[in-house]
Amino acid sequence: MSNAMFGITQLSKAQTRSVTAENVYGEKGRGGMAEVSATPQPEVVKIGQKWEGPNPCARDLGRTWKVRPCIRLEKQTTTTLMDVKGPGTIQHIWITVDPKFYRDLVLRMYWDGEKTPSVEVPVGDFFCNAWKRRASIVALPINVNPSGGFNSYFPMPFRKQARITIENLSPEDCGGFFYAINYALGPVGDEEAYFHAQFRRTNPLPYKDDYTILDGVRGHGHFVGTFMAWQQNSDGWWGEGEFKAFLDGDKEFPTICGTGTEDYFGGAWCFGANYTAPFLGYQDLTPQDQAGHPMGRHGHRHIMYRFHLLDPIRFQKDLRVTM
């Protein structure tokens, strides 16, 4: 069920489906069925989403004309976006929402009935955007396009069930939350790994301490990348932290150790310019009226990503990643 470009000519018996605000269970032949009515769709009631009535823009158009294109996320509540049976693989996720909610909306993904989510990340950080500021990203698995279109192409297999929720931690309701989750129903091989992602934040990081990117991972798998949002707490060059991957029982010394922060993210010599590429990227988010210092100053903010799609870091028993 690979959706990679090199396999696009291969025919498949997989069945493509799409979950949206108008087809909350991704059912065949049920897209665009919302009616211009004060009565909510039964599926909307069943999945537990808030019903606000039809989109007034569609009042003269009726069904199939974006009667319910988006949803409202009530404050301090969790909303289910997807709950479907498998086997299958999520192939693409698209979301757009006001940037002021990027850190307040927590995305969670549960595979095959698990109680603890395999993914638990603020929606902005999941799509390589931090501090409630929009940044364009042109990576292979993550695209952020004008004006705030979040796209993920990470394949996410599930065997029995896929459930995705989003929690609004903000003290206010979030209106205008648009989403589409495209997936394919079909066999999932025994060797297919589940997708995981986690979020952590430390500020300030104690002097000379390594920052933990990933820890507590047990089992067989591979590390496919990280997004890092970095705020300077001092003046001068900030990027001499080494990337370290401790594999399969490594203790004091890692199996993989890099030569500097900008080196790990594919740059060199203090970056010097913004870039966004298929596997690596860096952007200085410093406001223009504060820019101009070549090594950065206290309070400057930077975002970086690296995706190990062609060079996954494989482990058999356990993994810890620091910088």
C-alpha positions in Angstrom: 0.0 0.0 0.0 2.9 2.3 -0.5 2.0 5.7 -1.9 5.6 6.5 -2.9 6.1 8.0 -6.4 8.1 5.1 -7.6 5.1 2.8 -7.0 2.4 4.9 -8.4 2.0 2.8 -11.6 1.3 -0.4 -9.6 -2.4 -1.3 -9.4 -3.9 -2.0 -6.1 -7.1 -3.4 -4.6 -6.9 -0.8 -1.8 -10.0 1.4 -1.3 -9.4 5.1 -0.9 -11.5 7.0 1.7 -11.5 10.5 3.1 -12.7 11.9 6.5 -13.9 15.4 6.5 -16.4 17.6 8.5 -19.2 16.5 6.1 -18.2 12.8 6.1 -16.9 12.2 9.6 -16.6 8.4 9.2 -15.1 8.5 5.7 -17.9 6.4 4.2 -18.1 5.4 0.5 -20.5 7.6 -1.5 -21.3 9.9 1.5 -19.2 13.0 0.8 -20.9 16.4 0.6 -24.2 15.0 2.0 -24.8 17.7 4.7 -28.1 19.5 4.2 -29.0 23.1 4.7 -30.9 22.3 7.9 -31.0 23.2 11.6 -30.9 19.4 12.3 -27.4 17.9 12.6 -26.3 14.9 10.6 -26.7 11.7 12.7 -23.1 10.9 12.1 -22.0 14.3 13.6 -24.1 13.5 16.7 -22.6 10.0 16.9 -19.0 11.1 16.7 -19.7 13.8 19.3 -18.7 16.9 17.3 -20.4 20.3 17.9 -23.2 21.2 15.5 -23.5 24.9 14.6 -25.9 24.7 11.8 -25.2 24.9 8.0 -22.7 27.3 6.5 -24.8 30.3 5.4 -22.7 30.7 2.2 -24.4 27.5 1.0 -28.0 28.5 1.7 -28.9 28.9 -2.0 -26.7 26.0 -3.2 -27.6 23.1 -1.0 -26.0 19.7 -0.7 -22.5 19.1 -2.1 -21.7 22.8 -1.7 -19.7 23.0 1.5 -22.7 23.0 3.8 -20.4 22.0 6.7 -16.8 22.7 5.6 -15.3 23.1 9.1 -16.0 22.6 12.8 -15.8 24.5 16.0 -13.6 23.2 18.8 -15.1 24.1 22.1 -12.7 25.5 24.7 -11.2 23.0 27.2 -12.7 20.0 25.4 -11.6 17.1 23.2 -13.1 16.5 19.8 -12.9 13.3 17.7 -11.8 13.9 14.1 -11.5 10.3 12.9 -12.6 6.9 14.2 -12.5 4.2 11.5 -12.0 0.5 11.3 -9.0 -1.1 9.6 -6.9 -2.4 8.2 -5.6 0.6 6.4 -3.1 3.4 6.1 -3.5 7.1 6.5 -1.7 8.7 3.6 -2.4 12.4 3.9 -3.6 14.8 6.5 -4.6 18.4 5.7 -5.5 21.0 8.4 -5.8 24.8 8.6 -6.6 26.9 11.6 -5.9 30.3 13.0 -2.2 30.6 14.1 -3.1 31.7 17.6 -4.3 28.1 18.3 -1.1 26.4 17.0 0.2 25.5 20.5 -3.2 25.3 22.2 -4.6 22.4 20.0 -3.2 19.0 21.0 -3.3 16.4 18.3 -3.6 12.7 19.5 -3.6 9.5 17.5 -4.5 6.1 18.7 -3.9 2.9 16.8 -5.8 -0.4 17.3 -7.7 0.5 20.5 -4.8 1.7 22.5 -5.5 3.8 25.6 -2.3 5.8 25.5 -1.8 7.8 22.3 1.0 7.0 19.9 1.0 10.6 18.8 0.6 13.5 21.3 1.8 16.9 19.8 0.4 20.4 19.5 -0.9 20.8 16.0 1.5 23.6 15.1 4.6 21.7 16.2 3.4 18.5 14.4 3.5 20.5 11.2 6.9 22.2 11.9 5.3 25.5 13.1 6.0 26.9 16.5 5.2 29.9 18.8 1.9 30.5 17.0 3.7 31.8 14.0 3.2 30.6 10.5 6.3 29.4 8.5 6.3 27.9 5.0 7.8 24.4 5.0 8.6 22.5 1.8 9.7 19.1 3.1 8.9 15.7 1.6 6.6 14.5 4.5 5.5 17.9 5.8 4.3 20.9 3.7 3.0 24.2 5.1 1.7 26.3 2.2 0.1 29.8 1.9 -1.8 30.8 3.8 -1.5 28.2 6.5 -2.3 24.9 4.8 -0.8 22.1 7.0 0.0 18.9 5.1 1.4 15.6 6.3 2.4 12.7 4.0 3.7 10.4 6.7 2.2 6.9 6.1 0.4 5.8 9.3 -0.8 2.1 9.1 -3.4 0.7 11.4 -4.7 -2.9 11.6 -8.0 -2.7 13.6 -8.8 1.0 14.2 -7.5 4.5 13.7 -8.8 7.2 16.1 -7.6 10.8 16.0 -8.7 13.5 18.5 -7.8 17.1 19.1 -8.0 18.9 22.4 -8.5 22.7 22.7 -6.6 23.8 25.7 -7.3 27.5 25.0 -9.7 29.5 27.2 -11.7 30.3 24.1 -13.5 28.4 21.4 -11.7 27.7 18.1 -13.9 28.3 15.1 -13.0 27.6 11.5 -11.1 24.4 12.1 -10.8 22.7 8.6 -9.5 19.2 8.1 -9.3 16.3 5.6 -7.8 12.9 6.4 -7.2 10.7 3.4 -6.6 7.0 3.9 -6.7 3.6 2.1 -8.3 0.5 3.3 -6.3 -2.6 2.6 -3.9 -5.2 4.1 -1.1 -4.0 6.4 1.9 -6.3 6.5 3.4 -7.9 9.6 6.6 -5.8 9.3 4.8 -2.5 9.0 5.6 -0.2 12.0 3.2 2.1 13.8 3.8 5.9 13.5 4.7 7.6 16.8 5.4 11.3 17.6 5.9 13.1 20.9 6.3 16.7 22.1 8.6 18.0 24.9 9.6 21.4 26.0 12.3 22.7 28.4 12.9 26.4 29.1 15.4 27.2 30.4 17.7 24.2 29.7 20.2 24.1 32.5 23.7 25.2 31.4 25.7 22.5 29.6 22.9 20.0 29.9 21.9 17.9 26.8 18.4 18.5 25.6 16.4 15.2 25.3 14.7 14.8 21.9 13.4 11.3 22.5 13.6 8.9 25.4 11.9 5.8 26.9 11.5 4.1 23.5 11.6 0.3 23.8 11.2 -2.3 21.0 12.2 -2.6 17.4 11.8 0.4 15.1 13.5 3.4 13.4 13.8 7.1 14.1 12.6 9.2 11.2 13.2 12.7 12.3 12.6 15.7 14.5 11.4 19.3 14.4 13.1 21.7 16.9 12.0 25.1 17.9 14.9 26.9 19.7 14.8 30.2 21.6 18.1 31.8 22.5 18.6 32.6 26.2 21.9 34.3 25.6 23.7 36.4 23.0 26.1 35.0 20.4 26.3 31.7 18.5 24.0 29.1 19.9 24.3 26.0 17.7 27.2 23.9 18.9 25.1 21.1 20.4 25.9 17.6 19.1 23.1 15.3 17.9 23.5 12.0 19.8 21.6 8.7 19.2 22.0 6.1 21.9 21.1 2.7 20.4 20.4 -0.7 21.9 21.9 -0.4 25.3 24.3 2.5 24.8 25.0 4.2 28.1 27.6 7.0 28.5 28.6 7.2 24.8 26.3 7.1 21.8 26.7 5.1 18.6 25.9 8.2 16.6 27.4 11.6 17.5 27.4 14.7 15.3 29.6 17.8 15.1 27.1 20.7 15.7 23.5 21.7 15.6 23.6 23.4 12.2 25.5 20.4 10.8 22.8 17.9 11.9 20.1 20.0 10.2 22.1 19.9 7.0 23.6 23.4 7.1 27.1 24.6 8.0 29.0 27.5 9.5 26.2 29.1 11.6 23.6 28.8 8.9 23.6 32.4 7.6 20.4 32.0 5.5 17.0 30.4 5.7 16.2 27.3 3.7 13.5 24.6 3.4 14.4 21.4 1.5 12.9 17.9 1.2 14.7 16.5 4.2 16.3 19.4 6.0 15.4 23.0 6.9 16.1 26.1 9.0 14.4 29.4 9.5 15.3 32.4 11.7 12.0 33.7 13.0 13.5 36.9 14.4 11.4 40.0 13.5 13.1 42.1 10.9 13.4 45.1 13.3 15.5 42.9 15.7 17.6 41.1 13.1 21.1 42.0 12.0 23.3 40.3 14.5 25.1 37.4 12.7 25.2 35.1 15.7 21.8 35.9 17.2 20.8 37.6 20.4 18.8 36.7 23.6 15.2 36.1 22.6 15.8 35.2 19.0 13.9 32.2 17.8 14.9 29.5 15.3 13.1 26.5 13.8 14.8 23.4 12.3 13.8 20.0 10.9 15.4 16.9 9.7 13.6 13.8 8.3 15.6 10.5 8.1 13.5 9.1 5.3 16.5 7.9 3.2 18.7 7.4 6.2 16.5 6.0 9.1 18.2 5.4 12.4 17.3 1.8 13.1 17.3 0.2 16.6 16.4 -3.3 17.7 15.8 -2.9 21.5 15.8 0.7 22.6 16.5 4.3 21.6 17.4 7.6 23.2 18.2 10.8 21.3 19.7 14.0 22.7 21.4 17.3 21.6 
